[in-house]
């Protein structure tokens, strides 16, 4: 019974670890570089990794495979943003 519990815990850990994926950058020389975030900056592709960031010229990047949304968690699409009421208009000078 204990062996089954250990196996179930290990399997649950593998499933959770698989969900924490990031983006993959494939270079023209065949290498693949994993990063928790990948973005373009000027003529470079920046790969953010836990130990720091790596920067590659766009000419060395074959493709970028995004395995999750790269939008920040606080991003709200414009169509879903709540409408804010307009500010009250100022009255003529000298009126309260």
N, C-alpha and C positions, 0 to 999 in steps of 0.2 A: 504494500500500500504506500509506503514511504517513497519508493521508487517512482510510482505513478505521480505523486505530488511533486517530486523534484522535476520530473519530465514535463509536467504541465506548467510549472513555474518557468522552466527554461524556454518552453515554447511561447509562453506569453511574453517573455523578455525579447525574444527574437521578433515577434510581431510588432511590439512597441518600437524596437530599434529600427525596423524596416520603415516605419511611418516617419521617422525623423530624417528622411533623405533631403538632399539638397540638389543643386544643379550640377550638370556635368558638361565640361568643355572638352571637345575633341580637337586636337591640334592637327595640322597638316602632316606632321611626322608620325602620326599614329598614336601618340600618347593621349591619355585621358586624364583630366584634372578635375577632381571633385571640389565643390565649394558650397558653403551654406547660402551664399548669395552670389550671383553673377550679374554684372551690369556693364554697359558700354560707357566709356568716358573718352570723348575725342576720338583719336585713332587707335584706342586700346580697348581691350576687354579685361575687366578687373574681376578676379576670383577671390572672394572673401573666404578665408579658411580660419579655423579656430586658432592657429598659430600666427596669423597675419594674412596679408593680402598678396596675391600674385598678379602681375600685369603682363599681358601679352599683346603684341601688335595684332591688329585685326587681320593682317595678311597671313598670320600663322594659325589662325583659328579656322578649322574646317566647319564645325557646327556647334551649336549650343543646345543641349537637351535639358529642358526644364521639367523637373519631376514634381513640382509643386508650384503654387502661385508665388510670384516674387513680389506681390504687392504687400506693403507694410500692413500689419494687423489693424492699424487705426484708420486705414483708408476707407472712405465712404464714397461710392460712386455718386456722381452728381444727381442722377435721376432718383436715387434713394435718400438723398440728403433732405432733412426736414426743412420746410419753408419757414423763413424767418419773416416776421411782420416788418413792414417798412418803418423807418424812424418817423416820429411825428414831425410834421412840417412846422417850420418856424413861422410865427405870426408876424404881422407888421411891426416895425420898430415902435417901442413905447407901449406895447400891449403885454400884459402878463402871460 
